């Protein structure tokens, strides 16, 4: 059986000492799409923000993603290494971002913004969630192009051989594309539909949190886990990957959040 041989170049173009990669390019694309379409969703849901407030909000969100994602990777996935080499925390070009850390960073930034400008957190968060999912999808496509975060060995006809990044050069699950589809684009469509049909404040936010947690938890079973000292046979403490542990927290938080949101709507 012939499999797709991954020979994609993670660099789009090199101009002198500057290299423009797919990851950075698609991150910028996701931010621009969010900037355009979150505003449209706000108008549809009657959210009132001044132009300068909206621009400040979006820039702060981008910073929250970047700083939270990096610190989340440091704390959740490789703390001992960065504790011994603290300056390498700044070496973002070497890779290492955590979705869960980015999510925490965004939530903290958004809470601070809402307190400063006296806005309702869920009123701002709900219309933004479909675009967050789109950004996730684009990020996972970048992971695929980079040949990182690939899955376990398989003989399925759509398996991929990552010859530039997999030392074993075996056919593997393109787990990045699974995540792009289910955490990203299908999630975005689902959330946008619910957003337009529902007036339950906080529902979209918690559906995204729970939906991501469920998909990530399941896909972790076919994705190669990070090489961490506490792993036993590829699993954290012999049971779950770090991604699954964090996703379990998201799932239970979402169950509680959706229950509270629905209860408030009923009463």
HELIX and SHEET records of a PDB file:
HELIX    1   1 UNK A   22  UNK A   45  1                                  24    
HELIX    2   2 UNK A   51  UNK A   77  1                                  27    
HELIX    3   3 UNK A   79  UNK A   84  1                                   6    
HELIX    4   4 UNK A   86  UNK A   90  5                                   5    
HELIX    5   5 UNK A   92  UNK A   94  5                                   3    
HELIX    6   6 UNK A   99  UNK A  117  1                                  19    
HELIX    7   7 UNK A  121  UNK A  146  1                                  26    
HELIX    8   8 UNK A  175  UNK A  179  1                                   5    
HELIX    9   9 UNK A  180  UNK A  185  3                                   6    
HELIX   10  10 UNK A  186  UNK A  197  1                                  12    
HELIX   11  11 UNK A  203  UNK A  219  1                                  17    
HELIX   12  12 UNK A  220  UNK A  222  5                                   3    
HELIX   13  13 UNK A  242  UNK A  266  1                                  25    
SHEET    1   A 3 UNK A   4  UNK A   6  0                                        
SHEET    2   A 3 UNK A 160  UNK A 162  1                                        
SHEET    3   A 3 UNK A 171  UNK A 172 -1                                        
SHEET    1   B 2 UNK A  11  UNK A  15  0                                        
SHEET    2   B 2 UNK A  18  UNK A  21 -1                                        
SHEET    1   C 2 UNK A 231  UNK A 232  0                                        
SHEET    2   C 2 UNK A 235  UNK A 236 -1                                        
END                                                                             
